[in-house]
Amino acid sequence: MQHALSPWTASGRAALDQVIQTQASIISYIDDFKLMMILSLAAIPLVLLLRSARNALAKATMRW
């Protein structure tokens, strides 16, 4: 009886290759989303600093 994912047949090797490629694609998407999450979380304090700087600049110009 032949197995669909048998590495000893050409069709089995092709099926195994497809499974590995699919899993690698899924892992790469997960890694990309993790990187985007880390970059987004790192950018949040910068956004808050920009808002406070803009408010400070507006207050400074109102004094003149």
C-alpha positions as CSV (number, residue, x, y, z in Angstrom):
1,M,0.0,0.0,0.0
2,Q,1.4,3.4,-1.0
3,H,1.2,6.4,1.2
4,A,0.4,9.8,-0.1
5,L,3.4,11.4,1.7
6,S,5.9,8.7,1.1
7,P,9.4,10.1,0.4
8,W,10.3,7.1,-1.8
9,T,7.9,8.1,-4.6
10,A,8.0,11.2,-6.8
11,S,4.4,12.1,-6.0
12,G,5.1,11.6,-2.3
13,R,8.1,13.9,-2.4
14,A,6.1,16.5,-4.3
15,A,3.3,16.2,-1.7
16,L,5.8,16.5,1.2
17,D,7.4,19.6,-0.5
18,Q,4.0,21.2,-0.8
19,V,3.2,20.6,2.9
20,I,6.6,22.0,3.9
21,Q,6.2,25.1,1.7
22,T,2.7,25.7,3.1
23,Q,3.9,25.5,6.7
24,A,6.9,27.7,5.9
25,S,4.6,30.3,4.5
26,I,2.4,30.2,7.5
27,I,5.4,30.6,9.8
28,S,6.7,33.5,7.8
29,Y,3.3,35.4,8.0
30,I,3.3,34.8,11.8
31,D,6.8,36.1,12.1
32,D,5.9,39.2,10.1
33,F,2.8,39.9,12.2
34,K,4.9,39.6,15.4
35,L,7.5,42.0,14.0
36,M,4.8,44.5,13.0
37,M,3.3,44.2,16.5
38,I,6.6,44.9,18.2
39,L,7.2,47.9,15.9
40,S,3.7,49.2,16.5
41,L,4.1,48.9,20.3
42,A,7.5,50.6,20.1
43,A,6.0,53.5,18.2
44,I,3.2,54.2,20.6
45,P,5.4,56.1,23.1
46,L,6.9,58.2,20.2
47,V,3.4,59.2,19.1
48,L,2.6,60.3,22.7
49,L,5.7,62.3,22.8
50,L,4.8,64.0,19.5
51,R,1.4,65.0,20.8
52,S,2.8,66.5,24.0
53,A,5.4,68.4,22.0
54,R,2.8,69.8,19.7
55,N,0.7,70.9,22.7
56,A,3.7,72.5,24.3
57,L,4.5,74.4,21.0
58,A,0.9,75.6,20.8
59,K,1.0,76.9,24.4
60,A,4.3,78.6,23.8
61,T,3.0,80.4,20.7
62,M,-0.1,81.6,22.6
63,R,2.0,83.4,25.2
64,W,3.5,85.7,22.6
